Amino acid sequence: MELFMDSIEEVVHDTETRLSVHEAVCAERYEGIQSSFDKGVQRMQKIEYMLYFVIFSVLFGKEFVIDLVKHYLLEK
């Protein structure tokens, strides 16, 4: 009976060790995924602003957009 209990304790210990390693690996992967998402958000914001610029250019004309950009650059 004692041999059986030792075997169970060994399996439990091995399982806990493997689970801890798995959790650590998953945590590293999650950090990488989160970093990729954050970079993607920044890229999407740049693309969004570029699209706004194109929309304004098409709707209001090149001169209006140039005046608008000059206004914002001189204001700062």
mmCIF file of the N, C-alpha and C atoms, coordinates in Angstrom:
data_MODEL
# 
_entry.id   MODEL 
# 
loop_
_atom_site.group_PDB 
_atom_site.id 
_atom_site.type_symbol 
_atom_site.label_atom_id 
_atom_site.label_alt_id 
_atom_site.label_comp_id 
_atom_site.label_asym_id 
_atom_site.label_entity_id 
_atom_site.label_seq_id 
_atom_site.pdbx_PDB_ins_code 
_atom_site.Cartn_x 
_atom_site.Cartn_y 
_atom_site.Cartn_z 
_atom_site.occupancy 
_atom_site.B_iso_or_equiv 
_atom_site.pdbx_formal_charge 
_atom_site.auth_seq_id 
_atom_site.auth_comp_id 
_atom_site.auth_asym_id 
_atom_site.auth_atom_id 
_atom_site.pdbx_PDB_model_num 
ATOM 1   N N  . MET A 1 1  ? 0.825   -1.201 0.000   1.00 0.00 ? 1  MET A N  1 
ATOM 2   C CA . MET A 1 1  ? 0.000   0.000  0.000   1.00 0.00 ? 1  MET A CA 1 
ATOM 3   C C  . MET A 1 1  ? 0.870   1.267  0.000   1.00 0.00 ? 1  MET A C  1 
ATOM 4   N N  . GLU A 1 2  ? 1.963   1.191  0.749   1.00 0.00 ? 2  GLU A N  1 
ATOM 5   C CA . GLU A 1 2  ? 2.844   2.347  0.834   1.00 0.00 ? 2  GLU A CA 1 
ATOM 6   C C  . GLU A 1 2  ? 3.493   2.641  -0.528  1.00 0.00 ? 2  GLU A C  1 
ATOM 7   N N  . LEU A 1 3  ? 3.819   1.613  -1.276  1.00 0.00 ? 3  LEU A N  1 
ATOM 8   C CA . LEU A 1 3  ? 4.397   1.773  -2.601  1.00 0.00 ? 3  LEU A CA 1 
ATOM 9   C C  . LEU A 1 3  ? 3.403   2.453  -3.528  1.00 0.00 ? 3  LEU A C  1 
ATOM 10  N N  . PHE A 1 4  ? 2.134   2.083  -3.389  1.00 0.00 ? 4  PHE A N  1 
ATOM 11  C CA . PHE A 1 4  ? 1.072   2.691  -4.190  1.00 0.00 ? 4  PHE A CA 1 
ATOM 12  C C  . PHE A 1 4  ? 0.943   4.179  -3.877  1.00 0.00 ? 4  PHE A C  1 
ATOM 13  N N  . MET A 1 5  ? 0.995   4.558  -2.607  1.00 0.00 ? 5  MET A N  1 
ATOM 14  C CA . MET A 1 5  ? 0.890   5.957  -2.189  1.00 0.00 ? 5  MET A CA 1 
ATOM 15  C C  . MET A 1 5  ? 2.095   6.765  -2.689  1.00 0.00 ? 5  MET A C  1 
ATOM 16  N N  . ASP A 1 6  ? 3.282   6.153  -2.642  1.00 0.00 ? 6  ASP A N  1 
ATOM 17  C CA . ASP A 1 6  ? 4.471   6.836  -3.152  1.00 0.00 ? 6  ASP A CA 1 
ATOM 18  C C  . ASP A 1 6  ? 4.332   7.094  -4.649  1.00 0.00 ? 6  ASP A C  1 
ATOM 19  N N  . SER A 1 7  ? 3.785   6.122  -5.344  1.00 0.00 ? 7  SER A N  1 
ATOM 20  C CA . SER A 1 7  ? 3.578   6.263  -6.781  1.00 0.00 ? 7  SER A CA 1 
ATOM 21  C C  . SER A 1 7  ? 2.598   7.398  -7.076  1.00 0.00 ? 7  SER A C  1 
ATOM 22  N N  . ILE A 1 8  ? 1.541   7.479  -6.316  1.00 0.00 ? 8  ILE A N  1 
ATOM 23  C CA . ILE A 1 8  ? 0.554   8.545  -6.503  1.00 0.00 ? 8  ILE A CA 1 
ATOM 24  C C  . ILE A 1 8  ? 1.186   9.900  -6.217  1.00 0.00 ? 8  ILE A C  1 
ATOM 25  N N  . GLU A 1 9  ? 1.947   10.004 -5.149  1.00 0.00 ? 9  GLU A N  1 
ATOM 26  C CA . GLU A 1 9  ? 2.599   11.272 -4.811  1.00 0.00 ? 9  GLU A CA 1 
ATOM 27  C C  . GLU A 1 9  ? 3.578   11.687 -5.915  1.00 0.00 ? 9  GLU A C  1 
ATOM 28  N N  . GLU A 1 10 ? 4.266   10.705 -6.492  1.00 0.00 ? 10 GLU A N  1 
ATOM 29  C CA . GLU A 1 10 ? 5.207   11.008 -7.571  1.00 0.00 ? 10 GLU A CA 1 
ATOM 30  C C  . GLU A 1 10 ? 4.464   11.521 -8.805  1.00 0.00 ? 10 GLU A C  1 
ATOM 31  N N  . VAL A 1 11 ? 3.344   10.908 -9.115  1.00 0.00 ? 11 VAL A N  1 
ATOM 32  C CA . VAL A 1 11 ? 2.539   11.355 -10.262 1.00 0.00 ? 11 VAL A CA 1 
ATOM 33  C C  . VAL A 1 11 ? 2.003   12.763 -10.012 1.00 0.00 ? 11 VAL A C  1 
ATOM 34  N N  . VAL A 1 12 ? 1.536   13.020 -8.802  1.00 0.00 ? 12 VAL A N  1 
ATOM 35  C CA . VAL A 1 12 ? 1.014   14.339 -8.460  1.00 0.00 ? 12 VAL A CA 1 
ATOM 36  C C  . VAL A 1 12 ? 2.121   15.380 -8.568  1.00 0.00 ? 12 VAL A C  1 
ATOM 37  N N  . HIS A 1 13 ? 3.286   15.069 -8.035  1.00 0.00 ? 13 HIS A N  1 
ATOM 38  C CA . HIS A 1 13 ? 4.410   16.015 -8.090  1.00 0.00 ? 13 HIS A CA 1 
ATOM 39  C C  . HIS A 1 13 ? 4.809   16.278 -9.540  1.00 0.00 ? 13 HIS A C  1 
ATOM 40  N N  . ASP A 1 14 ? 4.902   15.218 -10.344 1.00 0.00 ? 14 ASP A N  1 
ATOM 41  C CA . ASP A 1 14 ? 5.258   15.364 -11.757 1.00 0.00 ? 14 ASP A CA 1 
ATOM 42  C C  . ASP A 1 14 ? 4.220   16.213 -12.484 1.00 0.00 ? 14 ASP A C  1 
ATOM 43  N N  . THR A 1 15 ? 2.953   15.982 -12.200 1.00 0.00 ? 15 THR A N  1 
ATOM 44  C CA . THR A 1 15 ? 1.881   16.748 -12.839 1.00 0.00 ? 15 THR A CA 1 
ATOM 45  C C  . THR A 1 15 ? 1.942   18.219 -12.439 1.00 0.00 ? 15 THR A C  1 
ATOM 46  N N  . GLU A 1 16 ? 2.190   18.485 -11.176 1.00 0.00 ? 16 GLU A N  1 
ATOM 47  C CA . GLU A 1 16 ? 2.305   19.876 -10.722 1.00 0.00 ? 16 GLU A CA 1 
ATOM 48  C C  . GLU A 1 16 ? 3.487   20.577 -11.397 1.00 0.00 ? 16 GLU A C  1 
ATOM 49  N N  . THR A 1 17 ? 4.589   19.868 -11.535 1.00 0.00 ? 17 THR A N  1 
ATOM 50  C CA . THR A 1 17 ? 5.763   20.450 -12.185 1.00 0.00 ? 17 THR A CA 1 
ATOM 51  C C  . THR A 1 17 ? 5.468   20.758 -13.649 1.00 0.00 ? 17 THR A C  1 
ATOM 52  N N  . ARG A 1 18 ? 4.870   19.795 -14.348 1.00 0.00 ? 18 ARG A N  1 
ATOM 53  C CA . ARG A 1 18 ? 4.543   20.008 -15.758 1.00 0.00 ? 18 ARG A CA 1 
ATOM 54  C C  . ARG A 1 18 ? 3.536   21.142 -15.927 1.00 0.00 ? 18 ARG A C  1 
ATOM 55  N N  . LEU A 1 19 ? 2.577   21.225 -15.022 1.00 0.00 ? 19 LEU A N  1 
ATOM 56  C CA . LEU A 1 19 ? 1.575   22.291 -15.100 1.00 0.00 ? 19 LEU A CA 1 
ATOM 57  C C  . LEU A 1 19 ? 2.216   23.661 -14.865 1.00 0.00 ? 19 LEU A C  1 
ATOM 58  N N  . SER A 1 20 ? 3.139   23.736 -13.933 1.00 0.00 ? 20 SER A N  1 
ATOM 59  C CA . SER A 1 20 ? 3.830   25.010 -13.668 1.00 0.00 ? 20 SER A CA 1 
ATOM 60  C C  . SER A 1 20 ? 4.630   25.463 -14.879 1.00 0.00 ? 20 SER A C  1 
ATOM 61  N N  . VAL A 1 21 ? 5.321   24.526 -15.511 1.00 0.00 ? 21 VAL A N  1 
ATOM 62  C CA . VAL A 1 21 ? 6.091   24.859 -16.714 1.00 0.00 ? 21 VAL A CA 1 
ATOM 63  C C  . VAL A 1 21 ? 5.148   25.308 -17.823 1.00 0.00 ? 21 VAL A C  1 
ATOM 64  N N  . HIS A 1 22 ? 4.051   24.601 -17.979 1.00 0.00 ? 22 HIS A N  1 
ATOM 65  C CA . HIS A 1 22 ? 3.070   24.962 -19.006 1.00 0.00 ? 22 HIS A CA 1 
ATOM 66  C C  . HIS A 1 22 ? 2.521   26.368 -18.763 1.00 0.00 ? 22 HIS A C  1 
ATOM 67  N N  . GLU A 1 23 ? 2.195   26.686 -17.526 1.00 0.00 ? 23 GLU A N  1 
ATOM 68  C CA . GLU A 1 23 ? 1.678   28.022 -17.201 1.00 0.00 ? 23 GLU A CA 1 
ATOM 69  C C  . GLU A 1 23 ? 2.708   29.099 -17.506 1.00 0.00 ? 23 GLU A C  1 
ATOM 70  N N  . ALA A 1 24 ? 3.973   28.828 -17.217 1.00 0.00 ? 24 ALA A N  1 
ATOM 71  C CA . ALA A 1 24 ? 5.024   29.813 -17.489 1.00 0.00 ? 24 ALA A CA 1 
ATOM 72  C C  . ALA A 1 24 ? 5.171   30.040 -18.994 1.00 0.00 ? 24 ALA A C  1 
ATOM 73  N N  . VAL A 1 25 ? 5.149   28.969 -19.766 1.00 0.00 ? 25 VAL A N  1 
ATOM 74  C CA . VAL A 1 25 ? 5.267   29.093 -21.221 1.00 0.00 ? 25 VAL A CA 1 
ATOM 75  C C  . VAL A 1 25 ? 4.077   29.864 -21.780 1.00 0.00 ? 25 VAL A C  1 
ATOM 76  N N  . CYS A 1 26 ? 2.884   29.551 -21.294 1.00 0.00 ? 26 CYS A N  1 
ATOM 77  C CA . CYS A 1 26 ? 1.689   30.253 -21.765 1.00 0.00 ? 26 CYS A CA 1 
ATOM 78  C C  . CYS A 1 26 ? 1.729   31.735 -21.402 1.00 0.00 ? 26 CYS A C  1 
ATOM 79  N N  . ALA A 1 27 ? 2.260   32.056 -20.242 1.00 0.00 ? 27 ALA A N  1 
ATOM 80  C CA . ALA A 1 27 ? 2.363   33.461 -19.834 1.00 0.00 ? 27 ALA A CA 1 
ATOM 81  C C  . ALA A 1 27 ? 3.282   34.222 -20.792 1.00 0.00 ? 27 ALA A C  1 
ATOM 82  N N  . GLU A 1 28 ? 4.389   33.604 -21.190 1.00 0.00 ? 28 GLU A N  1 
ATOM 83  C CA . GLU A 1 28 ? 5.301   34.250 -22.146 1.00 0.00 ? 28 GLU A CA 1 
ATOM 84  C C  . GLU A 1 28 ? 4.620   34.430 -23.503 1.00 0.00 ? 28 GLU A C  1 
ATOM 85  N N  . ARG A 1 29 ? 3.910   33.411 -23.935 1.00 0.00 ? 29 ARG A N  1 
ATOM 86  C CA . ARG A 1 29 ? 3.196   33.524 -25.212 1.00 0.00 ? 29 ARG A CA 1 
ATOM 87  C C  . ARG A 1 29 ? 2.155   34.630 -25.147 1.00 0.00 ? 29 ARG A C  1 
ATOM 88  N N  . TYR A 1 30 ? 1.437   34.713 -24.044 1.00 0.00 ? 30 TYR A N  1 
ATOM 89  C CA . TYR A 1 30 ? 0.410   35.741 -23.897 1.00 0.00 ? 30 TYR A CA 1 
ATOM 90  C C  . TYR A 1 30 ? 1.026   37.133 -23.962 1.00 0.00 ? 30 TYR A C  1 
ATOM 91  N N  . GLU A 1 31 ? 2.183   37.317 -23.338 1.00 0.00 ? 31 GLU A N  1 
ATOM 92  C CA . GLU A 1 31 ? 2.854   38.619 -23.403 1.00 0.00 ? 31 GLU A CA 1 
ATOM 93  C C  . GLU A 1 31 ? 3.207   38.977 -24.842 1.00 0.00 ? 31 GLU A C  1 
ATOM 94  N N  . GLY A 1 32 ? 3.674   37.996 -25.614 1.00 0.00 ? 32 GLY A N  1 
ATOM 95  C CA . GLY A 1 32 ? 3.997   38.239 -27.012 1.00 0.00 ? 32 GLY A CA 1 
ATOM 96  C C  . GLY A 1 32 ? 2.765   38.601 -27.827 1.00 0.00 ? 32 GLY A C  1 
ATOM 97  N N  . ILE A 1 33 ? 1.680   37.895 -27.566 1.00 0.00 ? 33 ILE A N  1 
ATOM 98  C CA . ILE A 1 33 ? 0.428   38.182 -28.275 1.00 0.00 ? 33 ILE A CA 1 
ATOM 99  C C  . ILE A 1 33 ? -0.074  39.573 -27.920 1.00 0.00 ? 33 ILE A C  1 
ATOM 100 N N  . GLN A 1 34 ? -0.030  39.929 -26.641 1.00 0.00 ? 34 GLN A N  1 
ATOM 101 C CA . GLN A 1 34 ? -0.491  41.245 -26.209 1.00 0.00 ? 34 GLN A CA 1 
ATOM 102 C C  . GLN A 1 34 ? 0.358   42.349 -26.826 1.00 0.00 ? 34 GLN A C  1 
ATOM 103 N N  . SER A 1 35 ? 1.661   42.114 -26.913 1.00 0.00 ? 35 SER A N  1 
ATOM 104 C CA . SER A 1 35 ? 2.558   43.094 -27.537 1.00 0.00 ? 35 SER A CA 1 
ATOM 105 C C  . SER A 1 35 ? 2.203   43.282 -29.013 1.00 0.00 ? 35 SER A C  1 
ATOM 106 N N  . SER A 1 36 ? 1.904   42.183 -29.690 1.00 0.00 ? 36 SER A N  1 
ATOM 107 C CA . SER A 1 36 ? 1.515   42.274 -31.104 1.00 0.00 ? 36 SER A CA 1 
ATOM 108 C C  . SER A 1 36 ? 0.221   43.055 -31.266 1.00 0.00 ? 36 SER A C  1 
ATOM 109 N N  . PHE A 1 37 ? -0.738  42.821 -30.378 1.00 0.00 ? 37 PHE A N  1 
ATOM 110 C CA . PHE A 1 37 ? -1.994  43.566 -30.436 1.00 0.00 ? 37 PHE A CA 1 
ATOM 111 C C  . PHE A 1 37 ? -1.757  45.055 -30.223 1.00 0.00 ? 37 PHE A C  1 
ATOM 112 N N  . ASP A 1 38 ? -0.911  45.396 -29.267 1.00 0.00 ? 38 ASP A N  1 
ATOM 113 C CA . ASP A 1 38 ? -0.626  46.808 -28.995 1.00 0.00 ? 38 ASP A CA 1 
ATOM 114 C C  . ASP A 1 38 ? 0.021   47.483 -30.208 1.00 0.00 ? 38 ASP A C  1 
ATOM 115 N N  . LYS A 1 39 ? 0.951   46.795 -30.842 1.00 0.00 ? 39 LYS A N  1 
ATOM 116 C CA . LYS A 1 39 ? 1.581   47.350 -32.044 1.00 0.00 ? 39 LYS A CA 1 
ATOM 117 C C  . LYS A 1 39 ? 0.567   47.484 -33.171 1.00 0.00 ? 39 LYS A C  1 
ATOM 118 N N  . GLY A 1 40 ? -0.335  46.525 -33.262 1.00 0.00 ? 40 GLY A N  1 
ATOM 119 C CA . GLY A 1 40 ? -1.375  46.572 -34.289 1.00 0.00 ? 40 GLY A CA 1 
ATOM 120 C C  . GLY A 1 40 ? -2.310  47.744 -34.098 1.00 0.00 ? 40 GLY A C  1 
ATOM 121 N N  . VAL A 1 41 ? -2.624  48.066 -32.863 1.00 0.00 ? 41 VAL A N  1 
ATOM 122 C CA . VAL A 1 41 ? -3.489  49.211 -32.582 1.00 0.00 ? 41 VAL A CA 1 
ATOM 123 C C  . VAL A 1 41 ? -2.812  50.501 -33.038 1.00 0.00 ? 41 VAL A C  1 
ATOM 124 N N  . GLN A 1 42 ? -1.530  50.626 -32.778 1.00 0.00 ? 42 GLN A N  1 
ATOM 125 C CA . GLN A 1 42 ? -0.798  51.820 -33.204 1.00 0.00 ? 42 GLN A CA 1 
ATOM 126 C C  . GLN A 1 42 ? -0.785  51.939 -34.732 1.00 0.00 ? 42 GLN A C  1 
ATOM 127 N N  . ARG A 1 43 ? -0.564  50.815 -35.416 1.00 0.00 ? 43 ARG A N  1 
ATOM 128 C CA . ARG A 1 43 ? -0.570  50.848 -36.887 1.00 0.00 ? 43 ARG A CA 1 
ATOM 129 C C  . ARG A 1 43 ? -1.944  51.211 -37.415 1.00 0.00 ? 43 ARG A C  1 
ATOM 130 N N  . MET A 1 44 ? -2.979  50.671 -36.804 1.00 0.00 ? 44 MET A N  1 
ATOM 131 C CA . MET A 1 44 ? -4.335  50.955 -37.255 1.00 0.00 ? 44 MET A CA 1 
ATOM 132 C C  . MET A 1 44 ? -4.681  52.429 -37.062 1.00 0.00 ? 44 MET A C  1 
ATOM 133 N N  . GLN A 1 45 ? -4.194  53.044 -35.982 1.00 0.00 ? 45 GLN A N  1 
ATOM 134 C CA . GLN A 1 45 ? -4.438  54.471 -35.777 1.00 0.00 ? 45 GLN A CA 1 
ATOM 135 C C  . GLN A 1 45 ? -3.771  55.287 -36.874 1.00 0.00 ? 45 GLN A C  1 
ATOM 136 N N  . LYS A 1 46 ? -2.550  54.925 -37.251 1.00 0.00 ? 46 LYS A N  1 
ATOM 137 C CA . LYS A 1 46 ? -1.870  55.630 -38.344 1.00 0.00 ? 46 LYS A CA 1 
ATOM 138 C C  . LYS A 1 46 ? -2.667  55.511 -39.638 1.00 0.00 ? 46 LYS A C  1 
ATOM 139 N N  . ILE A 1 47 ? -3.122  54.298 -39.928 1.00 0.00 ? 47 ILE A N  1 
ATOM 140 C CA . ILE A 1 47 ? -3.905  54.078 -41.145 1.00 0.00 ? 47 ILE A CA 1 
ATOM 141 C C  . ILE A 1 47 ? -5.206  54.868 -41.089 1.00 0.00 ? 47 ILE A C  1 
ATOM 142 N N  . GLU A 1 48 ? -5.827  54.912 -39.925 1.00 0.00 ? 48 GLU A N  1 
ATOM 143 C CA . GLU A 1 48 ? -7.075  55.664 -39.756 1.00 0.00 ? 48 GLU A CA 1 
ATOM 144 C C  . GLU A 1 48 ? -6.859  57.144 -40.059 1.00 0.00 ? 48 GLU A C  1 
ATOM 145 N N  . TYR A 1 49 ? -5.786  57.726 -39.547 1.00 0.00 ? 49 TYR A N  1 
ATOM 146 C CA . TYR A 1 49 ? -5.507  59.137 -39.795 1.00 0.00 ? 49 TYR A CA 1 
ATOM 147 C C  . TYR A 1 49 ? -5.202  59.386 -41.274 1.00 0.00 ? 49 TYR A C  1 
ATOM 148 N N  . MET A 1 50 ? -4.511  58.462 -41.896 1.00 0.00 ? 50 MET A N  1 
ATOM 149 C CA . MET A 1 50 ? -4.227  58.611 -43.322 1.00 0.00 ? 50 MET A CA 1 
ATOM 150 C C  . MET A 1 50 ? -5.527  58.555 -44.131 1.00 0.00 ? 50 MET A C  1 
ATOM 151 N N  . LEU A 1 51 ? -6.433  57.685 -43.743 1.00 0.00 ? 51 LEU A N  1 
ATOM 152 C CA . LEU A 1 51 ? -7.720  57.615 -44.438 1.00 0.00 ? 51 LEU A CA 1 
ATOM 153 C C  . LEU A 1 51 ? -8.520  58.899 -44.257 1.00 0.00 ? 51 LEU A C  1 
ATOM 154 N N  . TYR A 1 52 ? -8.500  59.461 -43.064 1.00 0.00 ? 52 TYR A N  1 
ATOM 155 C CA . TYR A 1 52 ? -9.181  60.741 -42.845 1.00 0.00 ? 52 TYR A CA 1 
ATOM 156 C C  . TYR A 1 52 ? -8.616  61.808 -43.773 1.00 0.00 ? 52 TYR A C  1 
ATOM 157 N N  . PHE A 1 53 ? -7.308  61.828 -43.896 1.00 0.00 ? 53 PHE A N  1 
ATOM 158 C CA . PHE A 1 53 ? -6.651  62.803 -44.771 1.00 0.00 ? 53 PHE A CA 1 
ATOM 159 C C  . PHE A 1 53 ? -7.115  62.621 -46.214 1.00 0.00 ? 53 PHE A C  1 
ATOM 160 N N  . VAL A 1 54 ? -7.163  61.376 -46.667 1.00 0.00 ? 54 VAL A N  1 
ATOM 161 C CA . VAL A 1 54 ? -7.597  61.110 -48.042 1.00 0.00 ? 54 VAL A CA 1 
ATOM 162 C C  . VAL A 1 54 ? -9.058  61.506 -48.230 1.00 0.00 ? 54 VAL A C  1 
ATOM 163 N N  . ILE A 1 55 ? -9.898  61.180 -47.262 1.00 0.00 ? 55 ILE A N  1 
ATOM 164 C CA . ILE A 1 55 ? -11.325 61.530 -47.360 1.00 0.00 ? 55 ILE A CA 1 
ATOM 165 C C  . ILE A 1 55 ? -11.500 63.035 -47.433 1.00 0.00 ? 55 ILE A C  1 
ATOM 166 N N  . PHE A 1 56 ? -10.811 63.780 -46.557 1.00 0.00 ? 56 PHE A N  1 
ATOM 167 C CA . PHE A 1 56 ? -10.884 65.237 -46.596 1.00 0.00 ? 56 PHE A CA 1 
ATOM 168 C C  . PHE A 1 56 ? -10.385 65.771 -47.935 1.00 0.00 ? 56 PHE A C  1 
ATOM 169 N N  . SER A 1 57 ? -9.320  65.185 -48.440 1.00 0.00 ? 57 SER A N  1 
ATOM 170 C CA . SER A 1 57 ? -8.779  65.635 -49.726 1.00 0.00 ? 57 SER A CA 1 
ATOM 171 C C  . SER A 1 57 ? -9.779  65.443 -50.842 1.00 0.00 ? 57 SER A C  1 
ATOM 172 N N  . VAL A 1 58 ? -10.440 64.303 -50.857 1.00 0.00 ? 58 VAL A N  1 
ATOM 173 C CA . VAL A 1 58 ? -11.398 64.012 -51.918 1.00 0.00 ? 58 VAL A CA 1 
ATOM 174 C C  . VAL A 1 58 ? -12.642 64.875 -51.772 1.00 0.00 ? 58 VAL A C  1 
ATOM 175 N N  . LEU A 1 59 ? -13.153 65.012 -50.557 1.00 0.00 ? 59 LEU A N  1 
ATOM 176 C CA . LEU A 1 59 ? -14.397 65.744 -50.351 1.00 0.00 ? 59 LEU A CA 1 
ATOM 177 C C  . LEU A 1 59 ? -14.240 67.257 -50.476 1.00 0.00 ? 59 LEU A C  1 
ATOM 178 N N  . PHE A 1 60 ? -13.163 67.797 -49.927 1.00 0.00 ? 60 PHE A N  1 
ATOM 179 C CA . PHE A 1 60 ? -13.043 69.246 -49.842 1.00 0.00 ? 60 PHE A CA 1 
ATOM 180 C C  . PHE A 1 60 ? -11.996 69.840 -50.772 1.00 0.00 ? 60 PHE A C  1 
ATOM 181 N N  . GLY A 1 61 ? -11.200 69.022 -51.364 1.00 0.00 ? 61 GLY A N  1 
ATOM 182 C CA . GLY A 1 61 ? -10.199 69.531 -52.293 1.00 0.00 ? 61 GLY A CA 1 
ATOM 183 C C  . GLY A 1 61 ? -8.841  69.704 -51.642 1.00 0.00 ? 61 GLY A C  1 
ATOM 184 N N  . LYS A 1 62 ? -7.853  69.733 -52.495 1.00 0.00 ? 62 LYS A N  1 
ATOM 185 C CA . LYS A 1 62 ? -6.465  69.809 -52.046 1.00 0.00 ? 62 LYS A CA 1 
ATOM 186 C C  . LYS A 1 62 ? -6.181  71.103 -51.292 1.00 0.00 ? 62 LYS A C  1 
ATOM 187 N N  . GLU A 1 63 ? -6.719  72.213 -51.771 1.00 0.00 ? 63 GLU A N  1 
ATOM 188 C CA . GLU A 1 63 ? -6.426  73.508 -51.151 1.00 0.00 ? 63 GLU A CA 1 
ATOM 189 C C  . GLU A 1 63 ? -6.956  73.576 -49.718 1.00 0.00 ? 63 GLU A C  1 
ATOM 190 N N  . PHE A 1 64 ? -8.159  73.060 -49.501 1.00 0.00 ? 64 PHE A N  1 
ATOM 191 C CA . PHE A 1 64 ? -8.738  73.075 -48.158 1.00 0.00 ? 64 PHE A CA 1 
ATOM 192 C C  . PHE A 1 64 ? -7.870  72.277 -47.185 1.00 0.00 ? 64 PHE A C  1 
ATOM 193 N N  . VAL A 1 65 ? -7.429  71.127 -47.620 1.00 0.00 ? 65 VAL A N  1 
ATOM 194 C CA . VAL A 1 65 ? -6.604  70.282 -46.752 1.00 0.00 ? 65 VAL A CA 1 
ATOM 195 C C  . VAL A 1 65 ? -5.270  70.951 -46.469 1.00 0.00 ? 65 VAL A C  1 
ATOM 196 N N  . ILE A 1 66 ? -4.671  71.573 -47.475 1.00 0.00 ? 66 ILE A N  1 
ATOM 197 C CA . ILE A 1 66 ? -3.398  72.272 -47.271 1.00 0.00 ? 66 ILE A CA 1 
ATOM 198 C C  . ILE A 1 66 ? -3.578  73.408 -46.275 1.00 0.00 ? 66 ILE A C  1 
ATOM 199 N N  . ASP A 1 67 ? -4.657  74.184 -46.412 1.00 0.00 ? 67 ASP A N  1 
ATOM 200 C CA . ASP A 1 67 ? -4.931  75.263 -45.462 1.00 0.00 ? 67 ASP A CA 1 
ATOM 201 C C  . ASP A 1 67 ? -5.159  74.721 -44.062 1.00 0.00 ? 67 ASP A C  1 
ATOM 202 N N  . LEU A 1 68 ? -5.854  73.607 -43.960 1.00 0.00 ? 68 LEU A N  1 
ATOM 203 C CA . LEU A 1 68 ? -6.120  72.992 -42.659 1.00 0.00 ? 68 LEU A CA 1 
ATOM 204 C C  . LEU A 1 68 ? -4.820  72.535 -41.994 1.00 0.00 ? 68 LEU A C  1 
ATOM 205 N N  . VAL A 1 69 ? -3.939  71.916 -42.768 1.00 0.00 ? 69 VAL A N  1 
ATOM 206 C CA . VAL A 1 69 ? -2.652  71.457 -42.236 1.00 0.00 ? 69 VAL A CA 1 
ATOM 207 C C  . VAL A 1 69 ? -1.807  72.646 -41.812 1.00 0.00 ? 69 VAL A C  1 
ATOM 208 N N  . LYS A 1 70 ? -1.774  73.695 -42.613 1.00 0.00 ? 70 LYS A N  1 
ATOM 209 C CA . LYS A 1 70 ? -1.019  74.893 -42.250 1.00 0.00 ? 70 LYS A CA 1 
ATOM 210 C C  . LYS A 1 70 ? -1.551  75.496 -40.958 1.00 0.00 ? 70 LYS A C  1 
ATOM 211 N N  . HIS A 1 71 ? -2.863  75.524 -40.833 1.00 0.00 ? 71 HIS A N  1 
ATOM 212 C CA . HIS A 1 71 ? -3.493  76.081 -39.626 1.00 0.00 ? 71 HIS A CA 1 
ATOM 213 C C  . HIS A 1 71 ? -3.043  75.305 -38.379 1.00 0.00 ? 71 HIS A C  1 
ATOM 214 N N  . TYR A 1 72 ? -3.079  73.983 -38.467 1.00 0.00 ? 72 TYR A N  1 
ATOM 215 C CA . TYR A 1 72 ? -2.672  73.167 -37.318 1.00 0.00 ? 72 TYR A CA 1 
ATOM 216 C C  . TYR A 1 72 ? -1.186  73.262 -37.046 1.00 0.00 ? 72 TYR A C  1 
ATOM 217 N N  . LEU A 1 73 ? -0.362  73.379 -38.087 1.00 0.00 ? 73 LEU A N  1 
ATOM 218 C CA . LEU A 1 73 ? 1.082   73.469 -37.867 1.00 0.00 ? 73 LEU A CA 1 
ATOM 219 C C  . LEU A 1 73 ? 1.450   74.827 -37.278 1.00 0.00 ? 73 LEU A C  1 
ATOM 220 N N  . LEU A 1 74 ? 0.781   75.899 -37.711 1.00 0.00 ? 74 LEU A N  1 
ATOM 221 C CA . LEU A 1 74 ? 1.083   77.233 -37.188 1.00 0.00 ? 74 LEU A CA 1 
ATOM 222 C C  . LEU A 1 74 ? 0.515   77.409 -35.794 1.00 0.00 ? 74 LEU A C  1 
ATOM 223 N N  . GLU A 1 75 ? -0.539  76.681 -35.472 1.00 0.00 ? 75 GLU A N  1 
ATOM 224 C CA . GLU A 1 75 ? -1.168  76.785 -34.151 1.00 0.00 ? 75 GLU A CA 1 
ATOM 225 C C  . GLU A 1 75 ? -0.273  76.195 -33.072 1.00 0.00 ? 75 GLU A C  1 
ATOM 226 N N  . LYS A 1 76 ? 0.485   75.177 -33.415 1.00 0.00 ? 76 LYS A N  1 
ATOM 227 C CA . LYS A 1 76 ? 1.350   74.507 -32.410 1.00 0.00 ? 76 LYS A CA 1 
ATOM 228 C C  . LYS A 1 76 ? 2.647   75.195 -32.375 1.00 0.00 ? 76 LYS A C  1 
# 
